[in-house]
Amino acid sequence: MAAITNALIDQDSSQELQDECSAHLDSLMALGNAKSQYYAEKINTSLLGAGQGTDKTFPITTIQSFIYETKAYTSDNAENISAVVNDSIRGFISGDTQSAVTSLISGFVDILFGSSEGSESEILRYCAILEGASMIRLDFAGWSRQITSTSLKQKCDKVSAFVVYRSIVDMSKVTLNDFIAVYQVTVKAENPELGTADVLKKCKELYYLFNPESAGLVEASSPSLVGKDFSPKKGYDSFDVFKQSLTTL
């Protein structure tokens, strides 16, 4: 965190101003880390109750791991924040689905950039992707804060935090309509040239692979997923990661 704040502050400023800016930036980065931990715990709790009661999101069998990013940036490099987040999820998602995931998450990140000065903005979304023979649920949480301090605005315009969770979907508990509603976004991201009818067809075909009894099909008539490359990726398993860079002011 100290390296970030020192890089953002000009060396020709007065020592008093440097110290003040450094303290403010440290506080903002600490707030970003706290937000990351908050969203990590919030998503974790939500996933444990997914698909139950009034929660109609995809139910899961396993929470695999999560990743997070906390960044301070200026308007000059704000357009690169999506690339920073995309780099973070490389190695977290297999190569065959990276393009669709980066497209979806970049869209989520872009939504955060429309907030007005002095305001906070947040977004909570989830999507589903096929990895090998598994349906994966990705939960995304993002937060950004616009900075109003005159002494800081030239050094840092916004502070942001992003969290992405990776879980395995329990397809036996997902209805066809719910699956289409969520997975069509992924199909469109992977195949932007497809029309509505083709997107619907792809969603149905994949759903019936997981639930052949729903269409009166037998497993022998379904295309096999055996042999598909699939290597599960890892992020963080514990919230203890947030304590590693804790700064007390």
N, C-alpha and C positions, 0 to 999 in steps of 0.2 A: 504494500500500500504506500509506503514511503517513497518508493521509486516512482510511482505514478504521480504523486503530488509534487515531487521535486521536478519532474520533467515538465509539468504544466506551468511552473512559475519561472518567470524570467530571472536571470541572475543579476540583472542590472537594477532590479527594484530595491527599495530600501529594506534593510533587514527586518524592521518592524512589520512592513507590509508582507514580506515573504512569510514571516512567522504566522501572521494572521490568516493569510490565504491557505497556508499549509494546514493550519488547525481546522479551518472550515472544510477543506477538501477531505481531510481525514474523517471528519464527522459525517460528511455526505457519503463517503465510501462505506463507512461503518453502517450507515442507514441502509445502503444498498445491500450489504451482506445480511443485515437483519431481515430485510424484505425477502431475500432469497430463501433464508431459513424458514420464514413464515409461510411462503408459498410451497416450499418442499413439504412442510408438515400439513398444510391445508390439503394439498393434492393427495398425500398419503392417506389422510383420514377419509377423504371423499372416495378414494379407490376401494377402501375396505367396505363401503356401503353401496358401491356401484350396482345398479340394476335391482335394488331392493326398495320397497315402498314406493315413494313418489319419485325416486331417482330412476330415470329411464335411460341413463347412459349405459354403454356396453359393460356388462359384468366381466370380471376377470378371474383367472385362476391363480396368477402369481404376479407380484410386483418384482421386477428384476432389479432395477436401479434407477438413478437419476443423475443428471448433470446440471451445472449452473454456471452463470457468468454474471459478474458485476462490473460495470464499465462507467467511466466518466469521459465525456468527449465534447468537442466543440463543433460548431456548425460546419467547419471546414472538413471534418472527417465523419460527420453524422451519416453520410450516405454509405459509409463502409461498415456500419454497425451490423448490418445483415450478414455481411461476409464473415465478421468476427463470430457471430452466433453459429453460422453454418460450419465454420471451421471447428467449432466446439463439438458439434454432433458427428463429425467424421470419426469413424471408429466406434461410434455408438449405434450406427445404423449400417446395414450391409450395403454393398455397392449397388446392387440392382435397384434399390429403392431410394437411394440418396437424392436423386434429382427431384423426385416427387416431394420428398420430405423437405428439402431445402426450399422448394417453391412454396410450399404451404407455410412453413415457419417464417420465411421472408415476408410473406403477406401479413402474418400475425405481427411481426416486428414493425412493419411499415405503419400499422394502425396506431402505434404508440407515438409516432412523430407528429400527429396532428393536434396535440394538446396545446392550449393557449399558455401564454407566459404566466409563470407563477403557479401553474396548476400541476396536479398529479394525474397520471393516466395509468390504467391497468387493463389487462386483457387476460381472460381465461378461456382456453379452447382445447378441444381434443380431436384427434383424427385417428384413422386406422389404416395400417399398411400390411401387405402380405410379405412375410419373410420366410422363404423356404415353404414349409408346410404349416406355418404358424401365423395366426392373425395377431398382429401387434397393435396395442393401443398406445398412442403417444399423447400425453397431457402436457400442454404448454401454459406457462404463466409468465406474464411480463409486466414490468412496472417501470415508469420513468417519472422523473421530477425535473421540471424546468427551473433553472436558477435565475434569481432576480438580483442578487448582490452585484453592485457595480464593479467592485474590485475583483470579482470572480468571473464575470460574464465573458471577458476576453480570453480567459484561461479554460473555462469549462462551461458549456451551455446546458448540459443535461447529465443526470446520473440515471443509470438504468440497471435493472436486474432481470434475469431470465432463468427460468427453471423448466427442464423437460424431463418427464417421467416416462419410463418404458415398462409396459405390462403385457401379459399374455391374455387375450380375450377368451372367455368361455363361450364359444360359438353355439353350444347346445342350448343356451339360454337367450340367444338373440333372435328376434323375429325378423322376417324378411323385410318388412317395411322399415323397421329401425335400421337394419343393415344398409339398405339402399340409401336412406337419408344421410348416413354418415359416410359410407364408402364411395359414393358417387363423386365426392369432392376429390378423393385420391385418384380415381380412375380418370377424371378430367385433367388432373395435374400431370398424370403420366401420358395421357393421350389427348392433348388439346384439340386435335382435329376431329375427334369423334362427335357425332350428333347425339341427341337425347336418347333415341332408340337404341343405339349401339352401347351407350353408357349403361342403360338399364339392362341390356342383355348381358354385359360383362358382370354386372353386380349379381344378377340372378344365377348365372353359371357358377360363380365362385361360391355363392351362398349354398347352393345345392351340393357342391363338393363337400362342404362341411356337414350339411344336413340332408343327405339323400332321401331320407324318409319323408321329408316335407313335400317332395315332388313325386313320391311314389317310385323313386329310383332305387336301384340296388348299387352297392359299392362297386361291383364289377363293371358297371356301365359308365362309371365316372373316370375321366382322365386321371392318371396316376401322378402324384407329386413326388414319387420316389425318385431319388437321384438329383433333385434340385439342390444347388449349393446353398447352405445355410450355416452361418457361424454366428451364434449369439454374441452380442457385444455387452460391455460392462461400463457402468459409470460409478457412482458412489453408492455404497450400501448403507451408510450410517450418516446421521446428522452431525457427527463429531467433526466432519470436514470443515464446518463453519467456524469451529473454535481454533483452527490452526493459524489464522491471520487476525485474531481478535486484537484490537488496539484500544487501550484505555486512555482517555484524554484527561 
